[in-house]
Amino acid sequence: MNATLRYLTEPLIANNPVTLQILGICSALAVTTTLQTALVMSGALTAVLVLSSATISLMRNHIPNAIRLIVQIVVIATLVVVADELLQAFAFEVSRQLSIFVGLIVTNCLVLGRAEAFATRNPIGPSVLDALGNGLGYSLVLIIVGTIREVLGTGSLLGYTLLLPQAEGGWFEPLSLMQLAPSGFFIIALLIWAIRSVRVEQIEKPQHQLSRSEVEQ
Amino acid sequence: MRSPVSLWRGFLARPNDDRVKIFGVAFLTAVFSAVVVTVASVTLEPLQDAHLEAERAARMEQMLDTLPGMRDIMAEAGVDALTTRLVDLETGAFVEEPDPETYDLREAENDPERSVEIQPEADLARLGRRARIAPVYLLERDGDILLVVLPVSGKGYQSTLRATLALHADLTTIAALTITEQAETPGLGARAETPQWQDLWAGKEVTDETGQIVIDVVRGQAKGPHEVDAISGATITSNGVANMLRYWLGDDGFGPFLDRLREEGM
């Protein structure tokens, strides 16, 4: 039981797809200006990830090696189109804000990565748990970044005013940088730094080191 | 003759590097995906269209709000919305059939019975076909036209743009141009949708003294009442918008209707 649950809990922090594997950064920057878009994107990505992993895991014994990436991408793309259509039908305003980023889930390495690395080799149960865990790990980062950016950038969260801006008679000066893409980089970087300060085992070894002779010269 | 079940078993039992299996799996995956996408797209289309329709209506409302004094005039005239009438584009005359409330311009554009091919030399907006009958939205007081709103469309860089063009009573001064639909490059052509660019059109005149349509976009500094700055980095989209206006105001578009309105009034 514990071993099974690890598929779900491992990707949350210990093996988080965003902060450890640095995958899915593009969308994590683009859709985190508000918590609402971050939540919808998280939901869409998690749903696509779980369903694609389940489908690919079911097909795993019959995917010819020569065309396996094509088959995986077609399955993922199909699910992404359906997710996009559903959002346009049931969450029109949010889908307008997410614009092309729902469609770009197809190219999110996280989804193809889990399909290729895990779902093609494992039965459906662990595959779904692994996908769900990774989806939640991605969502966790998006939610943290989205919350920080929305609160500091606008002073409100999900439409509720937390810090009254000066323009409306309060003391808070909204940091407009928080609404721009660079702040996404800063926050994710700080997050990675914080996690790796606590979990030192996540720090990567330098890929290239000067040899002794190079140093001495 | 083997049963389908045993054929299927036989297919699955083939080794994964077998050609038949490779093509078979590729084909079945493609068919399955196509079915799923088609079903989703067709069943959800009415819901999506309703959202788009609501958005168009909201934009029309918004446009009325941006026109100075328009709400007062409407309140004075005792109307809270514009009157929708249908116009036969060829003759420029109003038609009473079909019902303007339920008329669907898009459906008519795609229906070979209710649309006509645009001659290539006249097709400035690069649309290929246009509906025979188009809706116009009018604001009038005591029989005088105050505002005419025309739905226009045309090709931009990578998508068909749709817009509403509101003209003042002189039928040449633009009251507002609102892009209602586009899928141009985000950050470049998509900026056609920003209020900053749309506001440049208000107050411009589409025709000169002789009645020639002269409205255009220019790169650099727009001068005079007939020029609007192009969106920087999106010349094709900007030209698309200008061509769309020139087409729809011209003889092949709403030209006959506007002429008739000038001569006869309502």
Interface residues (C-beta under 8 A of the other chain):
Chain A: N61 H62 I63 P64 N65 A66 I67 I70 V71 V74 V75 A77 T78 V81 V82 E85 L86 Q88 A89 F90 F92 S99 I100
Chain B: L12 N16 D17 D18 K21 I22 V25 A26 T29 A30 F32 S33 V36 V37 A40 S41 L44 L47 Q48 H51 E55 P186
